[in-house]
Amino acid sequence: MRKKNKIWMLTIALAAAMAVSLTGCGEMRTNETETETQSETATEKITEKVTETETETETETETETETETETEKELTPEEEKASETELKGNKTMYAADDINVRSEPSTEADVISSFDQGEEVTVSAETKNWYKVEKDGYSGYVYKDGLSEKKVEPKTDEERAKIMEQQGGADSTDLEYNVQTYAESFPIVLASDANVRSVPDEDGNILTTISSETHVTAVGETDNWYKVEYEGVIGYISKNLVG
């Protein structure tokens, strides 16, 4: 009887031990499952973050590409001329402001003449960014933004006087002789000794005399005269004396 009791008690003990063992395994499996779920969730979040980052990067790259496409690359004079197209008949346009005429389709090219605001301009051809214009029997180039297809009112005498005053040469002479003030001054070279006169006329007072091959600054023109500035003196030189 005692032996049976011992066996019975041993059986109960073994059963209890197995139950505890199984419970522990169950808890371990549960923990492992939870860990795996948490890892999968974290992985999904990282994947989503990487995807978002890649999407943002692609969007930024596309935006930069579009910006580069929208921004026109500045062309060389040779590239501008390569794109030059003759118009079917000359076209009349109008100077949107006082504008310079350049020898080449480039802002670095020499200024060879100018148009006053509102003045009619004859356009014979165009490049990508410039118009080829005709004036006094020669051709030059004007930046497209400087011309308008619609008529433009010229500057008033008061506006002209103010501009000339800002350039240091304001007086009634410019208005009297219809002097065109360049939008941007440029250097010219004297072909021979030249008298700088107070007015654009052979009878004008001589302000100073400049030697040949000297560079002076042209600030305007009228008919056969350049308005120039040299060592603080502003006056007029005959175009026949300029190389």
KOLROTOR-919501 format. One line per 8 residues: number of its first residue (from 1); their letters; for each residue x, y, z of C-alpha. Coordinates in steps of 0.05 Angstrom, whole numbers, plus 5000, padded with zeros to 4 digits. Each point is the difference from the previous one (the first is absolute). Last residue first. Example, Ala and Ser with C-alpha at 12.3 -4.5 7.8 and 13.67 -1.06 7.14 Angstrom:
BEGIN
2	SA	5273,4979,5143  4973,4931,5013
This chain:
BEGIN
243	GVLNKSIY	5782,7092,3281  4968,5065,5024  5017,5067,4969  4944,4998,4949  4951,4990,5058  5013,5073,5020  5012,5007,5075  4953,5031,5050
235	GIVGEYEV	5007,5019,5073  5008,4975,5071  5065,5012,5037  5014,4959,5063  5061,4965,4971  4964,4985,4935  4925,4995,4990  4969,4998,4931
227	KYWNDTEG	4939,5022,4960  5013,4973,4931  4985,5042,4939  4976,4991,4929  4925,4992,5013  4994,5002,5076  5035,4954,5048  5005,4977,5072
219	VATVHTES	5045,4979,5058  5063,4983,4960  5059,4991,5047  5069,5018,4973  5059,4957,4980  5059,5037,4970  5028,4976,4934  5006,5072,4976
211	SITTLING	5011,5056,5051  4944,5036,5036  4988,5075,4996  4960,5037,5053  4937,5042,5010  4999,5028,4929  4940,5047,4994  4948,4978,4949
203	DEDPVSRV	5003,5028,4929  5013,4931,4970  4935,4976,5033  4981,4947,5051  5005,5049,5058  5055,5015,5051  5053,4971,4956  5052,4946,5010
195	NADSALVI	5054,5010,4947  5029,4937,4971  5069,4974,4982  4992,4941,4953  4968,4931,4998  4970,5009,5070  4980,4936,5035  4930,4987,5028
187	PFSEAYTQ	4980,4973,5069  4928,4984,5020  4944,5033,5039  4936,4962,5015  4929,5022,4986  5031,5049,4951  4974,5071,5001  4973,5024,4934
179	VNYELDTS	5015,5073,4987  4943,5039,4968  5043,5062,4987  4957,5047,5043  4984,4946,5051  5073,4983,5010  5020,5073,5001  4950,5018,5054
171	DAGGQQEM	5044,4972,5054  5011,4936,5038  5067,4966,4993  5014,4966,5066  4969,4933,4985  4946,5011,5052  4986,5068,4968  4994,4967,4933
163	IKAREEDT	4947,4953,5027  4962,5057,5033  5002,5041,4936  4973,4941,4960  4943,4991,5050  4983,5073,4995  5003,4999,4925  4950,4943,5001
155	KPEVKKES	5019,4928,4986  4969,4970,4938  4932,4965,5003  5005,4928,4977  4963,4970,4941  4986,4926,5005  5046,4946,4974  5049,5016,5055
147	LGDKYVYG	5076,4999,5000  5051,4999,5056  4981,4931,5025  5025,4972,4934  5071,5022,5011  5022,5045,4942  5049,4981,4946  5034,5038,4944
139	SYGDKEVK	4995,5014,4926  5022,5059,4959  4968,5049,4951  4980,5053,5050  4965,4948,5045  4980,4928,4988  4984,4951,5056  5017,4928,5016
131	YWNKTEAS	4956,4980,5059  5030,4960,5057  4984,4942,5047  4992,4939,4955  5023,5036,4938  4959,5049,4959  4999,5032,4931  4985,5065,4963
123	VTVEEGQD	4973,5045,5056  4989,5073,4984  4994,5041,5064  4952,5058,5011  5019,5045,5058  4957,4996,5062  5058,5001,5048  5062,5026,4964
115	FSSIVDAE	5040,4952,4958  5075,4987,5005  5064,4994,4961  5063,4957,4993  5005,4970,5070  5056,4949,4998  4984,4928,5020  4999,4976,5072
107	TSPESRVN	4924,5000,5005  5001,4952,4940  4965,4995,4933  5058,5036,4964  5013,5072,4979  4953,5027,5053  4942,5048,4996  4986,5032,5068
99	IDDAAYMT	4931,5014,5028  4962,5060,5028  4935,4966,5020  4947,4956,4967  5029,5017,4932  4947,4987,4948  4989,4947,4947  4995,5001,4924
91	KNGKLETE	5012,4934,4965  5042,4990,4937  4975,4949,4950  4995,4926,5011  5046,5000,5060  5070,4970,4996  5015,4949,5054  5061,4999,5044
83	SAKEEEPT	5010,4937,5041  5073,4993,4980  5009,5074,5015  4979,4989,5072  5047,4940,5006  5058,5041,4973  4983,5059,5046  5002,4951,5059
75	LEKETETE	4935,4977,5031  4975,5013,5070  4962,4939,5024  4926,5011,5007  4973,4984,5068  4937,4958,4991  5040,4937,4987  5044,5011,5061
67	TETETETE	4937,5011,5042  4968,4937,4972  5063,4960,5017  5001,5029,5070  4927,4981,5010  5011,4930,4974  5059,4991,5048  4958,5027,5058
59	TETETETE	4944,4951,4983  5049,4942,4994  5029,5018,5068  4931,5006,5031  4981,4931,4972  5065,4970,5025  4988,5029,5069  4928,4975,5002
51	TVKETIKE	5023,4930,4978  5054,5000,5054  4949,5021,5052  4950,4947,4977  5055,4947,5003  5020,5023,5070  4927,4996,5023  4992,4931,4969
43	TATESQTE	5063,4976,5034  4976,5026,5067  4933,4964,4991  5035,4935,4980  5046,5005,5060  4941,5013,5047  4963,4940,4972  5062,4956,5007
35	TETENTRM	5008,5023,5071  4927,4986,5015  5006,4930,4970  5063,4987,5039  4966,5023,5064  4941,4954,4986  5046,4942,4985  5038,5013,5064
27	EGCGTLSV	4934,5003,5039  4977,4935,4969  5067,4968,5015  4993,5022,5073  4930,4973,5004  5023,4934,4971  5055,4994,5052  4953,5018,5057
19	AMAAALAI	4951,4947,4976  5055,4949,4993  5022,5013,5071  4929,4993,5026  4992,4934,4964  5065,4975,5028  4979,5018,5070  4932,4967,4991
11	TLMWIKNK	5033,4937,4976  5049,5000,5058  4941,5007,5048  4964,4941,4969  5063,4958,5001  5011,5017,5073  4927,4985,5016  5005,4934,4964
3	KRM	5063,4982,5040  4964,5018,5065  4944,4954,4982
